[in-house]
Amino acid sequence: MNRQRGQTLLIALLMLLALSILALGNLRSGLLLDNSLAETRDYQAALGGADSAISEALARTRYSPSMAVGEADTCISTAQNQQQVLLCDRLWLEPENAASSALLPRARTYRGNDLANPDQLAELSSAPRWYVAAQCESRSSSAMADCLAGNGTLLLQMNALSTGITDQALVRLQEYARVQR
């Protein structure tokens, strides 16, 4: 009789162990799915912020009354105000370029963050930033002078950097445009 009770108890404990292992496996799967969904949402927020910043950069470039021209080859020393975009004729900025990366701290914050309710954008992205680099299309001296004065045809590169809600996702976008001024 005692032996039968012991066997029943052992079988019950083994079944409990098996159910516990299954429950932990399901819990782990659920956590992995939640993490995956959170990372996807974070990336989508960063992508949306960078896309909005690119759109703003293009709009500002089209309607900007003037362009700032930097003295340094890298244009890092050139400050941007709200009415200007950065004109870097001497260097076509690239993501891998150290000078390009150095520009990001000086880049302009996306103005969509200046909402009456700042928490509205908190679900979208964390302060997307943008800057515009440009080259004169023509390399002749007269066309270059016009271009540096803000006239002529410019080849523009809009750059945007945005992080997601948790700063785990980082998105950098570039878009190119040709603008006649």
C-alpha positions in Angstrom: 0.0 0.0 0.0 2.8 2.4 0.9 4.6 1.4 -2.1 1.6 2.2 -4.3 1.2 5.6 -2.7 4.9 6.3 -3.2 4.6 5.4 -6.9 1.5 7.6 -7.2 3.3 10.5 -5.6 6.4 10.0 -7.8 4.2 10.0 -10.9 2.3 13.1 -9.7 5.7 14.9 -9.1 6.9 14.0 -12.5 3.7 15.3 -14.1 4.1 18.5 -12.1 7.7 18.9 -13.3 6.6 18.3 -16.9 3.8 20.9 -16.6 6.2 23.4 -15.0 8.7 22.9 -17.8 6.0 23.5 -20.4 4.8 26.6 -18.6 8.3 28.0 -18.4 8.8 27.3 -22.1 5.6 29.1 -23.0 6.5 32.0 -20.7 9.9 32.3 -22.4 8.3 32.3 -25.8 5.8 35.0 -24.7 8.6 37.2 -23.4 10.6 36.8 -26.6 7.6 37.7 -28.7 7.0 40.8 -26.5 10.6 41.8 -26.8 10.5 41.4 -30.6 7.3 43.5 -30.9 8.8 46.2 -28.7 12.0 46.3 -30.8 9.9 46.5 -34.0 7.8 49.4 -32.5 11.0 51.2 -31.4 12.5 50.9 -34.9 9.3 52.1 -36.5 9.3 55.1 -34.2 12.9 55.9 -35.1 12.2 55.5 -38.8 9.1 57.8 -38.6 11.1 60.4 -36.8 13.9 60.3 -39.3 11.5 60.4 -42.2 9.7 63.5 -40.7 13.1 65.2 -40.2 14.1 64.5 -43.9 10.8 66.0 -45.0 11.4 69.1 -42.9 14.9 69.4 -44.2 13.7 69.3 -47.8 11.0 71.9 -47.1 13.4 74.2 -45.3 15.9 73.9 -48.1 13.3 74.8 -50.7 12.0 77.9 -48.9 15.2 79.0 -47.2 16.1 82.6 -48.2 19.9 81.9 -47.8 22.4 79.2 -47.2 25.3 79.3 -44.8 28.7 78.7 -46.3 31.4 77.3 -44.0 35.0 78.5 -44.0 36.4 75.1 -42.9 36.6 72.2 -45.4 34.4 70.1 -43.1 31.8 72.9 -42.4 31.8 71.8 -38.8 32.4 75.3 -37.6 29.4 76.7 -39.5 26.4 77.3 -37.2 22.9 77.0 -38.6 20.1 79.4 -37.7 16.5 78.7 -38.4 16.5 80.5 -41.7 19.6 78.8 -43.2 20.7 75.4 -44.3 24.3 74.3 -44.2 26.1 74.4 -47.6 29.2 72.2 -47.7 30.5 72.5 -51.2 34.0 71.3 -50.3 32.9 68.0 -48.8 30.2 65.6 -49.9 29.1 64.2 -46.5 28.9 60.4 -46.1 27.7 58.3 -43.2 31.1 56.7 -42.7 32.9 60.0 -42.8 34.1 61.2 -39.4 33.5 64.8 -40.3 29.9 63.9 -41.2 29.4 62.3 -37.8 30.9 65.3 -36.1 28.1 67.5 -37.6 25.3 65.5 -35.9 25.7 67.3 -32.5 25.3 70.6 -34.4 22.4 69.4 -36.5 19.0 71.0 -36.1 16.4 69.4 -34.0 13.2 68.5 -35.8 10.8 71.4 -35.1 7.9 69.0 -34.7 9.1 68.6 -31.1 7.9 72.2 -30.4 4.3 71.1 -29.9 2.1 72.6 -27.2 1.9 69.1 -25.7 5.5 67.8 -25.9 4.4 64.3 -24.8 2.5 63.9 -28.1 5.8 63.2 -29.9 7.2 61.0 -27.1 5.5 58.0 -28.7 6.9 58.8 -32.1 10.6 59.3 -31.6 13.2 61.0 -29.5 14.3 64.3 -30.9 15.2 63.6 -34.6 18.0 65.8 -35.9 18.8 66.8 -39.5 21.3 68.8 -41.6 21.7 69.5 -45.3 24.9 69.3 -47.2 25.2 70.6 -50.8 27.4 70.8 -53.8 27.3 73.1 -56.7 26.2 71.3 -59.8 28.6 73.2 -62.1 32.3 73.5 -61.4 32.9 76.6 -63.6 34.1 79.7 -61.6 31.1 81.9 -62.5 28.6 79.2 -61.7 30.5 78.4 -58.4 30.3 82.1 -57.4 26.5 82.1 -58.1 26.1 78.8 -56.2 28.0 80.0 -53.2 25.8 83.1 -53.2 22.8 80.9 -52.9 21.8 80.9 -56.6 22.2 78.3 -59.3 21.6 74.6 -59.2 22.5 72.7 -56.0 22.8 69.0 -55.5 21.5 68.5 -51.9 22.0 65.7 -49.5 19.5 65.7 -46.6 20.7 63.7 -43.6 18.6 62.7 -40.6 19.3 60.8 -37.4 16.6 59.6 -35.0 16.4 57.2 -32.1 13.4 55.3 -31.0 11.4 55.5 -27.8 14.0 53.6 -25.8 17.1 54.8 -27.6 17.8 51.1 -28.6 16.9 51.8 -32.3 19.0 54.2 -34.3 18.0 55.2 -37.8 20.0 57.4 -40.2 18.4 58.4 -43.5 19.7 60.2 -46.5 17.8 61.7 -49.3 19.1 63.5 -52.4 17.6 66.3 -54.3 18.5 68.8 -57.1 17.3 72.3 -56.4 17.4 75.3 -58.7 17.7 78.6 -56.8 
